[in-house]
């Protein structure tokens, strides 16, 4: 009986009931030691009728071994690994040491875990139980939580317990506190009925509702040990109760307990081999098991509670612990035990020891190959501590800093990089340390510091390794982009001055980037033929080949106004990320694709892409991309007229990473709020916001030039045409530079707004002729303005044609305020427009998740392929198809191709 936990039990019962019906769910139970977390797991296991149970317990000493905790949990399901998509199967086998590891995205293992759980649940619902998750190695925790947040329709229930403070965003959270007075009294009465009233009172007061203390303190009291005073923390009190039992064991049993506490993987053979050095035999485990301190089977030795293990280990003299770790290192003789052997030797080492340090470096290298970057950093750092001062120590510290940079632990990145730089004068190591510090500064929003470090690091490499210098300077340009025009110009000059080979693909990307950023700040060559040549050269060489330079190329295309090409390049890069499971690299690529979709008027696509990018960026802690993507979502919400979402996303976009820093999403947020005002005819507010954007520090960014037509419209509406002349001149210059018809269309529209009536008609017609068909939103806006002008000049028949086209397009796109403006104008011409209704298009009836899945299914992708693309499980894909088909009125995938999968409101 679990006293005082009826509410918690009901939560678990609901989770298990949902699991039996095929729905998945996750629950995180947290609390201080002894609060009953493990007892609730035992209840879940006992109540799991009809469910298959897999379970694992994290072990503190294995926190530096990547994927150790995950391997313990998933061993029963590993025979299904062969059914996973090949990239996932390779990542999982490599992570678990079952095949050669391949460097890759650390989140790909999480996707493999999701797919493996789904495959395992195909044979019936599954209950996964994970105890003591605070001791999970970082790689296991990330992979498990990545999968947990995506469980949906697999028939898998996951319950995780951890001490208070364990962070698992996105999971239902059940915090445990002490039992209330009646429940505590009931538990004590059940297990210690013979206590005197005075002792009962003392124990209830000391335990403060902690169930483990209520069970253990009576044992200590009965053995004649006084209960500790309330000044002692509860965990120390309970630990003392456990130690009292340990001290009453025979010496060989105590030695065996210490060996098990130091080894603590639960491998019985290893424990017995190491304990043999102390003269211990297998029968010496029996007294510890009889005392309730251990649980054993033919393969494992497990402590009853983590506090038993920590009590045994911490109470032993340091000298005895070192002897035990030496014995364990000798007992771990198999090749696959190399990592554990290295760490036991590292514990024993008290000073520089190159042999031990080299062993740890090998452990770190293997961890890196399996994307266990936190484990790799710990091993490199300990190896550096065991290395004599000099180049090798600095190199190992740099490797530790680079490994922890992959985890995004910014404070440790800075600390390790500074220690490395301070311990060497080797130029190459100094540059690598500075690059890590620059990455940390960038993530922190300290963009000026990041740019300074990058430009400083590039200087000594400009002649010896110009390619490395170029990569550093590409990053520096990225940082400068958020700072201001002077910083952009200076950084672009430095990048252009590098002695790069003329035919190197990286050279073409660098030259294209410097060309477009100079143009954005109104400097440099404005010859359209030069730009066209640089774009062609970069395209011909595949935009530099590596992932980062391709993304730079796609973003440069957007700055040059070539949105269709940018969408293609970024889309191909996104497909590569999905195919290879590069989840960590996905947010900036998705952001680039979403921007292109937004510019092209594919608002539903853009909403889905930006939402996915935001979720992944938040999950990975990418604050820079979280802010910028929030700005794109604010813009899309503005188009739809959604005031609440627009302001909420704009607030997130305007949140600077640090005080005084320019928010990464500032330009998008200002444009979004102005567009929202414009759609609702709030001309003065729109003009004020746009004027601030165009005179502020981010006017050179993408929204700066692209929002000029909005500023011109607001100024004209307010009778202030003079405010539009300078912005229109900038737009005209960009149109000449970019040589793109869609920009020319905007110029003609702005001129029409400013022209006398005698000239306006032809300018509007010219704008409509120039608008490409793949930009329906902007074409409809021009048609709306033309229709409004025609109605004002009493040409109602012609006005109806333009207004009808604009209304239908806005309605189909879900651009509600713009549709309402067009409807009002149609009404004024005497034609009644259809009433408000859902946006057109088959996809408008679906959820965002269903839209993404249906689009991929219509292309002929299987559930498994779709799952790999969207980082879901195949069973979840099947569930959403099952829900979407009736909404679309289809019964089979083959019917999807006949549907008009047009854009609709997000």
Residue pairs with C-beta under 8 A, 6 or more apart in sequence:
1 190
2 8
2 9
2 36
2 39
2 40
2 43
3 179
3 183
3 184
3 186
3 187
3 190
3 211
4 179
4 180
4 182
4 183
4 184
4 186
4 187
5 36
5 39
5 40
5 183
8 29
8 40
8 174
8 176
9 40
9 43
11 27
11 174
12 27
12 40
12 43
12 44
12 47
12 159
13 47
15 25
15 27
15 157
15 159
16 44
16 47
16 48
16 51
16 127
16 157
18 24
18 25
18 157
19 25
19 51
19 125
19 126
19 127
19 155
19 156
19 157
20 50
20 51
20 125
20 155
21 155
22 125
22 153
22 154
22 155
22 879
23 152
23 153
23 155
24 151
24 152
24 153
24 154
24 155
24 156
24 157
24 158
25 151
25 157
25 158
25 172
26 148
26 149
26 151
26 157
26 158
26 159
26 160
26 171
26 172
27 157
27 158
27 159
27 160
27 171
27 172
27 173
27 174
28 133
28 160
28 161
28 162
28 166
28 168
28 171
28 172
28 173
28 174
29 37
29 40
29 41
29 159
29 160
29 161
29 162
29 174
29 175
29 176
30 37
30 161
30 162
30 163
30 164
30 165
30 166
30 173
30 174
30 175
30 176
31 37
31 161
31 163
31 164
31 175
31 176
31 177
32 163
32 164
32 210
32 234
32 235
33 163
33 212
33 234
33 235
33 238
33 305
33 306
33 307
34 210
34 211
34 212
34 213
34 234
34 235
34 238
34 305
34 307
35 176
35 177
35 178
35 210
35 211
35 212
36 176
36 211
36 212
37 131
37 161
37 162
37 176
38 131
38 161
38 305
39 211
40 159
40 161
40 176
41 55
41 129
41 131
41 159
41 161
44 127
44 129
44 159
45 53
45 55
45 127
45 129
48 127
50 124
50 125
51 124
51 125
51 126
51 127
51 157
52 120
52 123
52 124
52 125
52 126
52 127
53 126
53 127
53 128
53 129
54 73
54 74
54 76
54 77
54 120
54 126
54 127
54 128
54 129
55 73
55 128
55 129
55 130
55 131
56 69
56 70
56 72
56 73
56 74
56 129
56 130
56 131
57 72
57 130
57 131
57 132
57 302
58 69
58 130
58 131
58 132
58 133
58 134
58 135
58 136
58 137
58 140
59 68
59 69
59 132
59 135
59 264
59 265
59 266
60 132
60 135
60 264
60 306
60 309
60 310
61 262
61 263
61 264
61 265
61 343
62 68
62 69
62 135
62 137
62 264
62 265
63 135
63 136
63 137
63 138
64 137
64 343
64 375
64 378
64 379
65 137
65 339
65 340
65 343
65 367
65 372
65 375
66 95
66 137
66 138
66 139
66 140
66 367
66 370
66 371
66 372
66 374
66 375
66 376
67 95
67 96
67 109
67 137
67 139
67 140
67 143
67 370
67 372
68 137
68 140
68 265
69 130
69 133
69 135
69 136
69 137
69 140
69 141
69 144
70 95
70 96
70 109
70 113
70 136
70 139
70 140
70 143
70 144
71 95
71 96
71 140
73 128
73 130
73 144
74 96
74 113
74 116
76 120
77 116
77 117
77 119
77 120
78 96
78 98
78 116
80 116
80 119
80 120
81 89
81 92
81 93
81 98
81 112
81 116
82 89
83 119
84 92
84 112
84 115
84 116
84 119
85 115
85 864
85 865
85 868
87 104
87 108
87 579
87 580
87 581
87 868
88 108
88 111
88 112
88 115
88 581
88 868
89 112
90 99
90 102
91 102
91 104
91 108
91 109
91 111
91 112
91 371
91 581
92 98
92 109
92 112
92 113
92 116
93 99
94 100
94 101
94 102
94 369
94 370
95 101
95 109
95 112
95 139
95 143
95 370
95 371
95 372
97 336
97 370
101 366
101 369
101 370
102 369
103 368
103 369
103 371
104 371
104 580
104 581
104 582
105 371
105 580
105 581
105 582
105 583
105 584
105 585
106 139
106 142
106 143
106 371
106 372
106 373
106 406
106 407
106 584
107 142
107 143
107 146
107 581
107 583
107 584
107 620
108 371
108 580
108 581
108 582
108 583
109 139
109 143
109 371
110 142
110 143
110 144
110 145
110 146
110 147
110 583
111 146
111 147
111 581
111 583
111 868
111 871
112 143
112 581
113 143
113 144
113 146
113 147
114 146
114 147
114 150
114 151
114 871
114 872
114 873
115 867
115 868
115 873
115 874
117 126
117 128
117 147
117 151
117 154
117 156
117 873
118 154
118 156
118 873
118 874
118 875
118 876
120 126
120 156
121 154
121 155
121 156
121 875
122 875
124 155
125 155
125 156
125 157
126 155
126 156
126 157
127 156
127 157
127 159
128 156
128 157
128 158
128 159
129 159
130 136
130 144
130 158
130 159
130 160
130 161
131 161
132 161
132 162
132 163
132 306
133 141
133 144
133 160
133 161
133 162
133 166
133 168
134 162
134 163
134 165
134 166
135 306
136 144
137 372
137 374
137 375
138 372
138 373
138 374
138 375
138 407
139 367
139 370
139 371
139 372
139 373
139 374
139 375
144 160
145 168
145 170
145 171
146 583
146 619
148 158
148 160
148 168
148 170
148 171
149 170
149 171
149 619
150 871
150 872
150 873
150 876
151 158
151 873
151 876
152 872
152 873
152 875
152 876
152 879
153 873
153 875
153 876
153 878
153 879
153 880
154 873
154 875
154 876
155 875
160 168
160 171
162 168
164 175
169 618
169 619
170 619
177 209
178 184
178 207
178 208
178 209
178 210
179 187
179 209
179 210
179 211
179 214
180 209
181 204
181 209
183 209
184 204
184 207
184 209
184 211
184 214
185 200
185 204
187 211
187 214
187 215
188 195
188 200
188 203
188 204
188 207
188 214
188 218
191 214
191 215
191 218
192 200
192 203
192 218
195 203
195 218
195 221
199 218
199 221
202 227
203 213
203 214
203 217
203 218
203 221
203 227
204 214
205 230
206 213
206 217
206 227
206 228
206 230
206 237
207 213
207 214
207 217
207 234
208 234
210 234
210 238
212 238
212 305
212 307
213 234
213 237
213 238
216 238
216 241
216 242
217 227
217 237
217 238
217 241
219 241
219 244
219 245
220 227
220 240
220 241
220 244
221 227
223 244
223 248
225 240
225 241
225 244
227 237
228 236
228 237
228 240
232 240
235 307
238 307
239 307
239 310
239 311
240 311
242 293
242 305
242 307
242 308
242 311
242 312
243 311
243 312
243 315
245 291
245 292
245 293
246 254
246 257
246 291
246 293
246 308
246 311
246 312
246 315
247 254
248 291
249 257
249 287
249 288
249 291
250 284
250 287
252 278
252 279
252 280
252 281
252 284
253 280
253 284
253 285
253 286
253 287
253 288
254 312
255 275
255 278
255 280
255 284
256 271
256 275
256 278
256 280
256 284
256 285
256 288
257 288
257 293
257 294
257 312
258 312
258 313
258 316
258 320
258 321
258 324
259 271
259 274
259 275
259 278
259 280
259 324
259 327
259 328
260 271
260 294
260 301
260 303
260 309
260 312
261 303
261 309
261 310
261 312
261 313
262 313
262 321
262 324
262 325
262 328
262 344
263 270
263 271
263 274
263 328
264 303
264 309
265 340
266 299
266 300
266 301
266 302
267 299
267 300
267 301
268 296
268 298
268 299
268 300
268 301
269 299
270 328
270 331
270 332
271 301
272 280
272 282
273 331
274 324
274 327
274 328
274 330
274 331
275 284
275 327
277 327
277 330
278 327
285 294
285 296
285 301
288 294
289 295
289 296
292 304
293 303
293 304
293 308
294 301
294 302
294 303
294 304
295 301
295 302
295 303
295 304
296 302
303 309
313 321
316 324
321 347
322 347
322 348
325 344
325 345
325 347
325 348
326 344
326 345
326 348
328 340
328 344
329 341
329 344
329 345
329 348
332 340
332 341
332 344
333 341
338 359
338 362
338 363
338 366
339 363
339 366
339 367
341 359
342 356
342 359
342 360
342 362
342 363
342 379
343 360
343 363
343 379
345 356
345 359
346 356
346 359
346 360
346 382
346 383
346 386
349 356
349 386
351 386
352 386
352 387
352 388
353 386
354 386
354 387
354 388
356 383
356 386
357 383
357 384
357 386
357 387
357 392
357 396
358 383
360 379
360 380
360 382
360 383
360 386
361 379
361 380
361 383
361 396
361 399
363 375
363 379
364 375
364 376
364 377
364 379
364 380
364 383
364 399
364 400
364 403
365 376
367 373
367 375
367 376
367 379
367 403
368 376
368 403
371 406
373 403
373 404
373 406
373 407
374 403
374 404
374 407
374 409
376 399
376 400
376 403
377 400
377 401
377 403
377 404
377 407
377 409
377 412
377 416
378 400
380 396
380 397
380 399
380 400
380 403
381 396
381 397
381 400
381 416
383 396
384 393
384 394
384 396
384 397
384 400
387 393
387 396
389 423
390 424
391 424
391 426
391 429
393 423
393 424
394 420
394 421
394 423
394 424
394 426
394 429
395 424
395 426
395 429
397 416
397 417
397 419
397 420
397 423
397 433
398 416
398 417
398 420
398 429
398 432
398 433
398 436
400 416
400 420
401 412
401 413
401 416
401 417
401 420
401 432
401 433
401 436
402 432
402 436
404 412
404 413
404 416
405 413
405 436
405 439
405 440
408 443
408 620
408 621
408 622
410 440
410 443
410 444
413 436
413 437
413 439
413 440
414 436
414 437
414 440
416 436
417 433
417 434
417 436
417 437
417 440
418 433
418 437
420 429
420 432
420 433
421 429
421 430
421 433
421 434
421 437
424 430
427 460
427 461
430 457
430 460
431 457
431 460
431 461
431 468
431 472
434 453
434 454
434 456
434 457
435 453
435 454
435 457
435 472
437 453
438 449
438 450
438 451
438 453
438 454
438 457
438 475
438 479
439 450
441 447
441 449
441 450
441 453
442 450
442 475
442 478
442 479
442 624
443 622
443 623
443 624
443 657
444 657
444 658
445 623
445 624
445 656
445 657
445 658
445 661
445 664
446 657
446 658
446 661
447 479
447 480
447 482
447 483
447 661
447 662
448 479
448 483
448 487
450 475
450 476
450 479
451 476
451 479
451 480
451 483
451 487
451 491
454 472
454 473
454 475
454 476
454 479
455 472
455 473
455 476
455 491
455 494
457 472
458 468
458 469
458 472
458 473
458 476
458 494
458 498
459 469
461 468
461 469
461 472
462 469
462 497
462 498
462 499
463 499
466 498
466 499
466 500
466 501
467 500
467 504
467 506
469 498
470 495
470 498
470 500
470 506
470 507
470 510
471 506
471 548
471 549
473 491
473 494
473 495
473 498
473 510
474 495
474 509
474 510
474 513
474 548
474 549
474 552
476 491
476 494
476 495
477 488
477 491
477 492
477 495
477 513
477 514
477 517
478 552
479 491
480 487
480 488
480 490
480 491
480 492
481 488
481 517
481 700
481 701
482 662
482 664
482 698
483 662
483 697
484 697
485 521
485 522
485 523
485 700
488 517
488 518
488 520
488 521
488 700
489 518
489 521
489 523
492 513
492 514
492 517
492 518
495 510
495 513
495 514
496 510
496 511
496 514
498 510
500 506
500 507
500 510
501 507
505 538
505 541
505 542
505 543
505 544
505 545
505 549
506 544
506 549
508 534
508 537
508 538
508 540
508 541
508 543
508 544
509 538
509 543
509 544
509 549
509 552
509 553
509 556
511 534
511 537
511 538
512 534
512 535
512 537
512 538
512 553
512 556
512 560
513 552
513 556
514 524
515 524
515 525
515 530
515 531
515 534
516 531
516 556
516 559
516 560
517 559
517 700
518 524
518 525
519 526
519 531
519 559
519 560
519 734
519 737
520 559
520 700
520 701
520 704
520 705
521 700
522 730
522 733
526 733
526 736
526 737
527 737
528 736
528 737
528 738
528 739
531 560
531 737
531 738
531 739
532 739
535 557
535 560
535 562
535 565
538 544
538 553
538 556
539 553
539 565
542 550
543 549
543 550
543 552
543 553
543 554
543 569
544 550
544 552
544 553
547 573
547 576
547 577
547 582
547 585
550 569
550 573
551 570
551 573
551 588
551 589
551 592
553 569
554 566
554 569
554 570
554 573
554 592
554 596
555 566
555 592
557 563
557 565
557 566
557 569
558 566
558 592
558 595
558 596
558 599
558 702
559 702
560 738
561 734
561 738
561 740
561 742
561 743
562 738
562 740
563 596
563 599
563 600
563 742
564 596
564 600
564 774
566 592
566 595
566 596
567 593
567 596
567 597
567 600
570 589
570 592
570 593
570 596
571 593
573 589
573 592
574 586
574 589
574 590
574 593
576 582
577 583
577 585
577 586
577 589
578 586
578 868
578 869
578 870
579 868
581 868
583 616
583 620
583 871
584 620
586 612
586 613
586 616
587 613
587 614
587 616
587 617
587 620
587 622
587 625
587 629
588 625
590 609
590 610
590 612
590 613
590 616
590 629
591 610
591 613
591 625
591 628
591 629
591 632
593 609
594 605
594 606
594 609
594 610
594 613
594 629
594 632
595 606
595 632
595 702
597 603
597 605
597 606
597 609
598 606
598 610
598 632
598 635
598 636
599 706
599 775
600 774
600 775
601 774
601 775
601 776
601 777
601 778
601 813
601 903
602 903
603 636
603 639
603 640
603 777
603 813
603 814
603 815
603 903
603 905
603 906
604 814
604 841
604 843
604 851
604 903
604 904
604 905
604 906
605 903
606 632
606 636
606 906
607 633
607 636
607 848
607 906
608 848
608 851
608 852
608 906
610 629
610 632
610 633
610 636
611 633
611 848
612 852
612 870
613 625
613 629
614 626
614 629
614 630
614 633
616 871
617 625
617 626
617 629
618 626
623 657
624 657
624 664
625 664
626 652
627 652
627 653
627 654
627 655
627 657
627 663
627 664
627 665
628 653
628 664
628 665
628 668
629 665
630 649
630 650
630 652
630 653
630 665
630 668
630 669
631 649
631 650
631 653
631 664
631 665
631 666
631 667
631 668
631 669
631 671
631 672
632 668
633 645
633 649
634 645
634 646
634 647
634 648
634 649
634 650
634 653
634 665
634 668
634 669
634 672
634 673
635 668
635 671
635 672
635 675
635 703
636 906
637 645
637 646
637 649
637 672
637 676
637 906
638 646
638 672
638 673
638 675
638 676
638 679
639 675
639 679
639 777
639 813
639 814
639 815
639 818
640 814
640 815
640 816
640 905
640 906
641 676
641 679
641 680
641 815
641 816
641 817
641 818
643 676
646 672
646 673
646 676
647 673
649 669
649 672
650 669
650 672
650 673
652 665
653 663
653 664
653 665
653 666
653 668
653 669
653 672
654 663
654 665
654 666
654 669
655 663
656 662
656 663
657 663
657 664
662 697
662 698
663 669
666 696
666 698
667 693
667 698
667 699
667 701
667 702
667 703
667 704
668 703
670 689
670 690
670 692
670 693
670 696
670 698
670 703
671 690
671 693
671 703
671 706
671 707
671 710
673 689
674 685
674 686
674 689
674 690
674 693
674 707
674 710
674 711
674 714
675 686
675 707
675 710
676 817
677 683
677 685
677 686
677 689
678 686
678 710
678 713
678 714
679 815
679 817
679 818
679 821
680 817
681 717
681 821
683 714
683 717
683 718
684 714
684 718
686 710
686 714
687 711
687 714
687 715
687 718
687 720
687 723
690 707
690 710
690 711
690 714
691 711
691 723
693 699
693 703
693 704
693 707
694 704
694 707
694 708
694 711
694 727
698 704
705 730
705 731
705 734
708 727
708 728
708 730
708 731
708 746
708 750
709 731
709 746
709 749
709 750
711 723
711 724
711 727
712 724
712 727
712 728
712 750
712 753
712 754
713 750
713 753
713 785
715 721
715 722
715 723
715 724
716 724
716 753
716 754
721 754
724 750
724 753
724 754
728 747
728 750
728 751
728 754
731 743
731 746
731 747
731 750
732 747
734 743
735 743
735 744
735 746
735 747
741 770
741 771
741 772
742 770
742 771
742 772
742 775
742 778
744 770
745 767
745 768
745 770
745 771
745 772
745 778
745 779
745 782
746 767
746 778
748 763
748 764
748 766
748 767
748 770
749 763
749 764
749 767
749 781
749 782
749 785
751 763
752 759
752 760
752 763
752 764
752 767
752 785
752 786
752 789
753 760
753 785
755 763
757 789
757 793
760 789
761 789
761 790
764 782
764 785
764 786
764 789
765 786
767 782
767 786
768 779
768 782
768 783
768 786
771 778
771 779
771 782
772 779
773 779
776 809
776 812
776 813
776 903
777 809
777 810
777 813
777 815
779 809
780 805
780 806
780 809
780 810
780 813
780 815
780 818
780 822
781 806
781 818
783 802
783 803
783 805
783 806
783 809
784 802
784 803
784 806
784 810
784 818
784 821
784 822
784 825
786 802
787 799
787 800
787 801
787 802
787 803
787 806
787 822
787 825
788 799
788 803
788 825
790 796
790 798
790 799
790 802
791 799
791 803
791 825
791 828
791 829
796 829
796 830
799 825
799 829
800 826
800 829
800 831
803 822
803 825
803 826
803 829
803 831
804 826
804 831
804 833
806 818
806 822
807 819
807 822
807 823
807 826
807 833
810 816
810 818
810 819
810 822
811 819
811 834
811 837
811 839
811 840
812 839
812 840
812 841
812 902
812 903
812 904
813 839
813 903
813 904
813 905
814 839
814 844
814 904
814 905
814 906
815 905
816 836
816 905
822 833
823 833
826 832
826 833
827 833
838 844
838 845
838 905
839 904
839 905
840 902
840 904
841 900
841 901
841 902
841 903
841 904
842 888
842 899
842 900
842 901
842 902
843 851
843 854
843 855
843 901
843 902
843 903
843 904
844 904
844 905
845 887
845 888
846 854
846 884
846 887
846 888
847 880
848 906
849 880
850 880
850 883
850 884
850 887
852 870
853 866
853 870
853 877
853 880
853 881
853 884
854 881
854 884
854 888
854 896
854 901
855 901
856 865
856 866
856 869
856 870
857 866
857 881
857 893
857 896
858 893
858 896
858 897
858 899
858 901
860 893
861 869
863 874
863 877
863 878
863 881
864 874
866 872
866 874
866 877
867 873
867 874
867 876
867 877
870 877
881 893
885 891
888 896
888 899
890 896
890 899
